[in-house]
Amino acid sequence: MGTMRKTRIIIPCYNESLRLNQQAFLHALDQDARLSFLFVDDGSTDDTLSVLNAVKTSNPGQADVLSLKKNAGKAEAVRQGMLHSFHGSFDYIGYWDADLATPLSEIEHFCRLLDSVDTELVIGSRVRLLGRNIERSPMKHYLGRVFATFASLLLDIGVFDTQCGAKIFKNSAALHQVFAKPFKVKWTFDVEMFARFPLVQHASPCETCAKWVETPLNEWVDVKGSKVSLMDYFVSGFEYCLLFYYLRTPGRKTYEKYLFGTATGS
């Protein structure tokens, strides 16, 4: 793919009019002509759509907006952005949190890792290492560690940070299949997404994740105004149980029928 690779990053947005850093997005586009953003307005009730359209107007060649009439949640917003992007000629497609807790400067690093023939997915990981600026509340950190540990056991994949909102994929037939059907869960859809890859590739989790790279972020800041609350961690626990049912019990057959069948509901 080399230096001519085209990258599309989906930015799910819900009531982000006061937090969206327009200049940061436009600067990133100015720095890289191969990069484009698809902003998905997830049924916002504030001026988010106007703000996004202003970004698109400033750089219509590299910025696009997809507007969902009703709030569907991040999982469905990302999925709709993916489906929309599959129609383009992009080499890499990913998604990024609108609050830029992960700086846009990390995108190029992710893409360089994807340039490797054997890499199909790059996952950002919020690891506190010397020389890295990872600002996260201790409570969220420890709750996140507990969840990630259970998620790794469920997936049979040693992933450190399933919930970081920075991920980029190689555009592939498997990716299209993974996002073809709505996710059964909302807050923990990343875990369900990871679980779908071995299923659609008819491979073991070990074989599948051999082509994934989890890279420690240089910077991640817990931006004020986050829509993640303590209650969401309880919801995550419920969703984990639901995924356990679909992946580790006879309910797996029902899930596979849903994933590979013709059903379109959630």
C-alpha positions, 0 to 999 in steps of 0.5 A: 500500500505504501505511501499512497494508502487512503485512510478513512476515520469515522468520528461518532458524535453525540451532542459534541457541539461545545467540545468538538475541536474543529481546528484539530481535525482540519489541521490533521487533514491539511497535514495528510492528503490521504486522510479523510474523516467521516463524522457521524452525527448520532441524532444530536439534540444540540448544534453538533450537525451544524458544527460538523457541516462547517468542518465539511464546508472547510474541507469538502474533499476530505471531510464528510458528514453522515446524519442519523435521525435518531440517537442509536448509540456509539456502536450503531453510529460506528457501524453505519459509518463503516457501512458508508465507508465500505463504498469508498476506495479506502485501504484503512478504515477506523474509528476515533473518539470525537473528544480527541482523548487520543490525539489525531497525531497517533493516526499516522503511527497506527497506519505505519503499523498497518503498512506491515503485510501481516497486520490487519488491526491496530488497537490503541492501548492506554498503558502508563509507561515512562515517557507517556502522558496517560491521564486517567482517573484511578477509579476508571483505570482499575474498573477498566482493568477488571473489565479488560481481564474478563474480556480477555478471558471471554475472547481467549485473546490477550488484549490489554485495553478493549475499550480504547476509542482508537482503532484502525483496520485494513479494509477487508472482506472480513471487516465487512462481515464483522460490521454487517449486522447490528451489535447485540450490545452497546457499551461493550461493542468493541468486545463483540466486534473482536469476537466476530473476527474469528467467527467470520474468518473460521479461525481460532482466536489465537490465529486471528489475533496474531495479525493484530497489534496493540500499541501503547498510546503516547498520550491519552487525556480523560476529557471533561464532559465524558458521557461515560458514567459509573452506571455504564460500568454496571451496564457493561457487566450485564452486557458481558453476561449477554456476550458470555451467553452468545459466545460460550454457551449453546446460545452461540449457535443462535448468534452464528445464525444471526451473524451469517443469516439474513436477519437485520434487526438487533 
